[in-house]
Amino acid sequence: MHYKSLSRIVRTTIESLAATHLLLIALAMTALLATTSASAQTVNQVRPYSGTTTNPCNGELVDFNGSIHFNEKTQIGLDGRIHFIANNNFNASGVGRTTRITYNIGGTMKTNSKFPSYPISYRQKSKFISTGSAPNFHTTFAFHVNGAGVQTNVTTESTCN
């Protein structure tokens, strides 16, 4: 083979390797940026919420409805740990099924927590304030989030003041 042809083959091969190398670096950087930005999720919205809980002070079922303002940021670190920051507000009204006494309900949940991984649960305590002779009480809402980061259910636990 002639030396000019050989040098052209070597130069073409080196140029192809360099272009491939630069392309791989660019793809790796794009993937890293996509992973970093995809791992952070922000929620700032108001959602309706309703349910039933028991006033533990008198045993009466209380139906309530209202809304929760979710203001949350979730970020997954490179180590897989979940950093969860939230400032949620709950506002609702309720009615006792037997007494027909109304309740004003409000609560705030603030957290800046780190979890090892999903699934996670977080709690929000709300005070049910009676507008009549029924006793006030507190209910703690536990929000459960599955391995995919989706809220699956809410459980409640009530206590007398």
One Martini backbone bead per residue (centre of mass of N, CA, C, O) as a GRO file, in nm:
protein
  161
    1MET     BB    1   0.101   0.033   0.018
    2HIS     BB    2   0.068   0.352   0.012
    3TYR     BB    3   0.158   0.609   0.224
    4LYS     BB    4  -0.084   0.805   0.157
    5SER     BB    5  -0.314   0.604   0.213
    6LEU     BB    6  -0.234   0.534   0.504
    7SER     BB    7  -0.263   0.823   0.624
    8ARG     BB    8  -0.563   0.854   0.556
    9ILE     BB    9  -0.665   0.621   0.733
   10VAL     BB   10  -0.553   0.720   1.002
   11ARG     BB   11  -0.684   1.001   1.001
   12THR     BB   12  -0.978   0.902   0.975
   13THR     BB   13  -0.977   0.730   1.232
   14ILE     BB   14  -0.906   0.955   1.432
   15GLU     BB   15  -1.144   1.141   1.361
   16SER     BB   16  -1.367   0.933   1.432
   17LEU     BB   17  -1.287   0.890   1.727
   18ALA     BB   18  -1.316   1.184   1.817
   19ALA     BB   19  -1.614   1.218   1.740
   20THR     BB   20  -1.716   0.984   1.915
   21HIS     BB   21  -1.612   1.091   2.183
   22LEU     BB   22  -1.770   1.360   2.179
   23LEU     BB   23  -2.048   1.229   2.160
   24LEU     BB   24  -2.033   1.071   2.426
   25ILE     BB   25  -1.996   1.314   2.608
   26ALA     BB   26  -2.255   1.460   2.528
   27LEU     BB   27  -2.449   1.230   2.611
   28ALA     BB   28  -2.362   1.214   2.909
   29MET     BB   29  -2.434   1.506   2.984
   30THR     BB   30  -2.731   1.492   2.905
   31ALA     BB   31  -2.805   1.261   3.098
   32LEU     BB   32  -2.722   1.406   3.358
   33LEU     BB   33  -2.913   1.648   3.329
   34ALA     BB   34  -3.173   1.483   3.308
   35THR     BB   35  -3.145   1.340   3.582
   36THR     BB   36  -3.134   1.589   3.761
   37SER     BB   37  -3.408   1.721   3.663
   38ALA     BB   38  -3.592   1.461   3.698
   39SER     BB   39  -3.548   1.437   4.024
   40ALA     BB   40  -3.717   1.697   4.031
   41GLN     BB   41  -4.016   1.798   4.221
   42THR     BB   42  -4.294   2.023   4.184
   43VAL     BB   43  -4.563   2.134   4.406
   44ASN     BB   44  -4.843   2.380   4.332
   45GLN     BB   45  -5.151   2.297   4.478
   46VAL     BB   46  -5.503   2.258   4.479
   47ARG     BB   47  -5.698   2.016   4.660
   48PRO     BB   48  -5.942   1.822   4.714
   49TYR     BB   49  -6.098   1.718   5.036
   50SER     BB   50  -6.233   1.412   5.183
   51GLY     BB   51  -6.414   1.271   5.477
   52THR     BB   52  -6.385   1.047   5.765
   53THR     BB   53  -6.419   1.079   6.120
   54THR     BB   54  -6.355   1.043   6.468
   55ASN     BB   55  -6.472   1.150   6.764
   56PRO     BB   56  -6.306   1.045   7.053
   57CYS     BB   57  -6.483   1.197   7.276
   58ASN     BB   58  -6.792   1.078   7.147
   59GLY     BB   59  -6.797   0.882   6.869
   60GLU     BB   60  -6.844   1.066   6.631
   61LEU     BB   61  -6.911   1.115   6.312
   62VAL     BB   62  -6.710   1.309   6.069
   63ASP     BB   63  -6.777   1.505   5.802
   64PHE     BB   64  -6.552   1.625   5.538
   65ASN     BB   65  -6.455   1.934   5.356
   66GLY     BB   66  -6.203   2.060   5.114
   67SER     BB   67  -5.856   2.170   5.126
   68ILE     BB   68  -5.523   2.131   4.978
   69HIS     BB   69  -5.213   2.294   4.999
   70PHE     BB   70  -4.954   2.215   4.786
   71ASN     BB   71  -4.597   2.271   4.886
   72GLU     BB   72  -4.356   2.093   4.699
   73LYS     BB   73  -4.028   1.923   4.724
   74THR     BB   74  -3.860   1.673   4.524
   75GLN     BB   75  -3.540   1.505   4.572
   76ILE     BB   76  -3.302   1.297   4.412
   77GLY     BB   77  -3.021   1.169   4.486
   78LEU     BB   78  -2.740   0.999   4.388
   79ASP     BB   79  -2.793   0.802   4.655
   80GLY     BB   80  -3.136   0.789   4.665
   81ARG     BB   81  -3.220   1.008   4.835
   82ILE     BB   82  -3.490   1.185   4.988
   83HIS     BB   83  -3.589   1.525   4.943
   84PHE     BB   84  -3.837   1.681   5.160
   85ILE     BB   85  -4.040   1.971   5.094
   86ALA     BB   86  -4.297   2.129   5.307
   87ASN     BB   87  -4.614   2.347   5.277
   88ASN     BB   88  -4.911   2.257   5.414
   89ASN     BB   89  -5.267   2.330   5.375
   90PHE     BB   90  -5.568   2.286   5.578
   91ASN     BB   91  -5.917   2.333   5.468
   92ALA     BB   92  -6.231   2.289   5.651
   93SER     BB   93  -6.547   2.122   5.694
   94GLY     BB   94  -6.783   1.989   5.941
   95VAL     BB   95  -7.016   1.710   6.031
   96GLY     BB   96  -7.212   1.568   6.252
   97ARG     BB   97  -7.419   1.297   6.224
   98THR     BB   98  -7.588   1.334   6.495
   99THR     BB   99  -7.568   1.652   6.594
  100ARG     BB  100  -7.489   1.865   6.351
  101ILE     BB  101  -7.223   1.968   6.420
  102THR     BB  102  -6.983   2.196   6.352
  103TYR     BB  103  -6.657   2.225   6.185
  104ASN     BB  104  -6.337   2.358   6.208
  105ILE     BB  105  -6.059   2.309   5.977
  106GLY     BB  106  -5.700   2.302   6.049
  107GLY     BB  107  -5.364   2.296   5.892
  108THR     BB  108  -5.004   2.236   5.920
  109MET     BB  109  -4.729   2.121   5.706
  110LYS     BB  110  -4.387   2.101   5.800
  111THR     BB  111  -4.093   2.004   5.600
  112ASN     BB  112  -3.738   1.873   5.622
  113SER     BB  113  -3.662   1.578   5.464
  114LYS     BB  114  -3.500   1.251   5.484
  115PHE     BB  115  -3.494   0.962   5.279
  116PRO     BB  116  -3.382   0.663   5.166
  117SER     BB  117  -3.671   0.578   5.032
  118TYR     BB  118  -3.903   0.434   4.878
  119PRO     BB  119  -4.137   0.436   5.078
  120ILE     BB  120  -4.354   0.694   5.221
  121SER     BB  121  -4.440   0.896   5.517
  122TYR     BB  122  -4.666   1.163   5.612
  123ARG     BB  123  -4.771   1.423   5.846
  124GLN     BB  124  -5.095   1.581   5.947
  125LYS     BB  125  -5.214   1.812   6.179
  126SER     BB  126  -5.559   1.859   6.286
  127LYS     BB  127  -5.811   2.083   6.393
  128PHE     BB  128  -6.126   2.027   6.549
  129ILE     BB  129  -6.370   2.283   6.569
  130SER     BB  130  -6.630   2.342   6.758
  131THR     BB  131  -6.962   2.517   6.733
  132GLY     BB  132  -7.043   2.356   6.994
  133SER     BB  133  -7.077   2.095   7.240
  134ALA     BB  134  -6.863   1.956   7.108
  135PRO     BB  135  -6.560   1.832   7.113
  136ASN     BB  136  -6.253   1.881   7.052
  137PHE     BB  137  -6.004   1.773   6.798
  138HIS     BB  138  -5.754   1.554   6.665
  139THR     BB  139  -5.605   1.493   6.336
  140THR     BB  140  -5.399   1.251   6.175
  141PHE     BB  141  -5.249   1.259   5.865
  142ALA     BB  142  -5.143   0.987   5.653
  143PHE     BB  143  -4.921   0.991   5.388
  144HIS     BB  144  -4.887   0.755   5.121
  145VAL     BB  145  -4.592   0.649   4.935
  146ASN     BB  146  -4.475   0.486   4.683
  147GLY     BB  147  -4.214   0.362   4.483
  148ALA     BB  148  -4.316   0.582   4.247
  149GLY     BB  149  -4.428   0.853   4.404
  150VAL     BB  150  -4.730   0.769   4.480
  151GLN     BB  151  -5.020   0.832   4.616
  152THR     BB  152  -5.229   0.584   4.782
  153ASN     BB  153  -5.294   0.687   5.088
  154VAL     BB  154  -5.506   0.770   5.379
  155THR     BB  155  -5.465   0.808   5.721
  156THR     BB  156  -5.623   0.807   6.053
  157GLU     BB  157  -5.584   0.987   6.377
  158SER     BB  158  -5.752   1.037   6.687
  159THR     BB  159  -5.765   1.304   6.945
  160CYS     BB  160  -5.796   1.438   7.234
  161ASN     BB  161  -5.724   1.735   7.407
   0.00000   0.00000   0.00000
